[in-house]
Amino acid sequence: MMQFEIIAFEQALDRLSKRDRYILVTRLLHRRSFDEIAQELGLSYKGVTTVYYRAIKKIRKELRGEEG
């Protein structure tokens, strides 16, 4: 069952925009702060946090099989 969950997660991740995916991965895997990511991308702190939490919400909905 774990393999199917990984595949579903990868597919959900692929459906995010490039920017959203970058923010999510940079925050989770590279442990960069929202401030660092915001500065790098020329966005505000609030803008980055909004993208991050929306991306998580989208992935959760997809993994639950909910419609967009």
Sequence and secondary structure as in RCSB ss.txt:
>XXXX:A:sequence
MMQFEIIAFEQALDRLSKRDRYILVTRLLHRRSFDEIAQELGLSYKGVTTVYYRAIKKIRKELRGEEG
>XXXX:A:secstr
 HHHHHHHHHHHHHTS HHHHHHHHHHHHS   HHHHHHHHT  HHHHHHHHHHHHHHHHHHHHT   
